[in-house]
Amino acid sequence: MLGIVLGSAMVFLTGKEMSGLLQKSLLGFAAGVMVAASFWSLLLPAVEMQSQTEWAVMPAAVGFLAGMGFLLLIDVVTPHLHIGTTQPEGPRSSLSRTTMLMLAITIHHLPEGMAIGVILAGAGQANIDISVTSALVVCLGIAIQNVPEGAIVSIPMRTAGKSRTGSFLMGCLSGIAQPLGAILVLLLAAMFVPMLPYMLAFAAGAMLYVVVEELIPEASSGKHSNVSTIGFAVGFVLMMVLDVVMG
């Protein structure tokens, strides 16, 4: 949540609109961090938890597809706006544009919270090869990429006519799904320890759905797409180095 708060506070330092260059670099960076975290900290441990047979990858495969399907379902049934667009998606609704943008960002933070919850649950199990340091790295990586996500919420809110304070508060509120998702997964993981490989992969699939459906298309469209590619590379390498060196 601290990363979301810091990012949302950028609304006090900018004008009513975010420059295209800044938005592309932030989107690319957030996507890079999420992709690296999904692989190094979620999918890989999910596979390594299983006995080394030809079927060891199946829990990760099943969980990954389930995570993708879960976010797809939420995406379809929830009215929302994609980042950087004005055309609403999902079922028809009388909700305001700012409310639909809030719903979209809340959807994005849910899998991040799930990833935090499941990696912490794994670190708490003696028979699972996930260190406390690895769990902290995931939390740090998600906190880092929450900074640009907070800015991506609060500044468009300001553009839509909200006050700076109101935009900041709505940006902070958009992250409420993150701790809720983490707590829910922690509770479930405590009851179903054998399901942890599936849950790790589920969180990875949900996070990558957000990257593929939302962040990468917006980052690669229009001008400055090369800047978003650089941002992706920086975010991916940063998260990879943190996970490998500290984990």
N, C-alpha and C positions, 0 to 999 in steps of 0.2 A: 504493500500500500504506500510506503514511503516514496517509491519511484513514481507512482501515479500522482501523488501530491506534488512532488517536485516538478514533474512534467506539466501538470495543470497550472502551476504557478507561472509558467512562461507566458501566460496570457497577460500578465502585468508588465511584461518586458517588450511586447510586440504590438503591432498595430491591429487593425480589425481583421486582417487577412494574413495567412501564413504564406511566405514566398514559396513558389513552386520548387525552387532549388532545395530549400530546407525541408519541405514536406517529402520530397523524393528521397533525400538522404536519410531521413528518420524512418521512413517506411522500409527502405532497404536494410537498414541496420537492424530494425526490429525483426524483420523476416530472417535475417542471417542468424541472429541469436536463437530464435525459436527453432529453426531447422537443426542447428548444432545441438541444442538441448534435447530435442526429440530423439536424435540418433545416439549421441554419446551417453546421455544420462537416463534415457528411458528405454528405447528399443534394444540397445546392446545388452544392458543388464537383464532385460526380460528374457532374452535368448540364453544368456549365460546361466540363469537360474535353473534351467532344465538340465537333465542328464544329457550328456553329449551323444545323442543318437541322431539319426536322420530326421526324426520328428521333433527335435528340440525347438525348432523354429515355429511350430504350429500355434502354441499359445500366443506368441508375439503377433503372428499373422492374424489370428482370430480377433485378438484384442484391438489391433490396429484398425481393422476394417469396422469393428463395432464402434470405435471412437469416431471414425470418419462418418459412419451412418448416423450416429447420435447428433453430431453437429449439423449434418445435412437436414435432419428432421427439425431441429430447432430453427435452422435457417429458413425452412419452408413455412413453418407455422407461425413464426413471429414477424410482424410487420417491422421493417427496419430500413435504414439507409446504408448503402455502402459508403465507405470513406471516400470523400472527394466527389460524390455524385449528388444529384438532386432528385433522382427518380427512385421512389420507394419500391421495396420488394417485399414478398410475402403476401399474406391475405390483405384485402382492402381494409383500410382503417381510417378513422377520423383523427388519429393521433397527429400531433404537430411534428414538423420536421425535426425539431430539436429532441423531442421525445423518442422518435424513431432512431435518431442517431445514438441516443443514450442506450437504447435497447441493443443496437448493433455492437457497441463497444462492450456492453455487459456480457453479450454472448462471447466476445473475444476473451474476456478475462476469466470466464468459467473454466476452460481447459487449462489455463495457467495455474489456477488454484488447485485443480485436480492433480496437476503434475507435482506441485509442491507437496500436497498431502500424501500422494503415493510414494514419493521418493523419501519423505520423512518416515513413513511407515516402514519402508524397506530397510532404512538405516537402523530402525529400532529392533530389527529381528536378528538374532545372533547367527542364525543359519543362512543368512542371505548376504551375498558379497556386495553390499553397498555401504560405504563408509559414511560416517557423519560428515566428513569433509566434502565428500561428493554431494551429499544432500545440501550442504551450505552453498556449494558452488552453483547448484541449480537455482536455489533461492536468490543468490546474488545475480546470476545471469538474467533471471526473470525480472528482478528489480531494476536492473540496468535497462532492459528493453521496455519496461513500463514507463520510463521517463519520456521517450518520444511518443508513446501511446497516449500518455496524459496530455501532452501538447496537441496531439492530433484531435483530441476531443474538445479541449477547452477553447482553442483558437477558432475552430468553426462555429462553436456556440456563440462566441463574440461576434463573428461575422453575421450570424443569423439575427443579431439584435439584442442579445443578452448583455447585461452589464459585465464588467470585468470580474467583480466578486461573484456574481451568479454563475458565470462561465467557469470560474475556478471551482466553485462548490459542486457543480454538475460534473465536472471532470473528475473530481475526487469521488463523487458518489458512483460514477461508472465502474469503479474498481471494487464495489462491495461484493460482487460475485466471487472475487478471488478468495478471500478468507472463508466465505461460505462453502465454496467448492473444496477447499483444503480440509476444512473440518469434516465435511460429509465423507470424503474419501478416507480420512484417518479413522473415522468411526467404522466404516465398512471394512477397511483393511484389518482392523483389530479383530473383527469377527470372522473374516475369511482370509487367513494368511495364505493358504494355497492358491488363492486367486490373484496374488500380487503380480505375477508375470503378465496376466491378462490386463490387470489394472494399469500397469506401467505402459504397456503397449496401447491401451485405450486412451490414456492421456496424450501419448505421442500422436496418435491418429487424429485426436481432436485438435491438437495444436497445429498440426500440419494442414488440416482442413482450412483453418483460418489463414494460414500462409498462402495456400494455393488459391483459395476462393477470393480472398480479400486483399492481402498485402501485396503480393507479386503483381497481379493485374494492374492495380492502381499505380504501383511503383514503376512499372515498365511502359505505361501509356504516356503519350504526349512528350513534352520536352524534358530534358535532364534525366532521361532513363539511364544514361551511362553513370550518372552520379548515384542513382539508387543501386546500381550493380556494385559500385565501389563500396557503398554503405553495407550491402549484403555481405561482401567479402570480409570487411572489417568486423562486422558483428559475428559472423560464423567463426572466424579465426580467433577472436577474443574469447568466445564461449568454449571453443575446442581447447585452447591453451589452458584456460582456467580449469576445465574438467580434467584434462590429462595431467597437468603439472600438480594441481592441488588435490586431485582425487586419488 
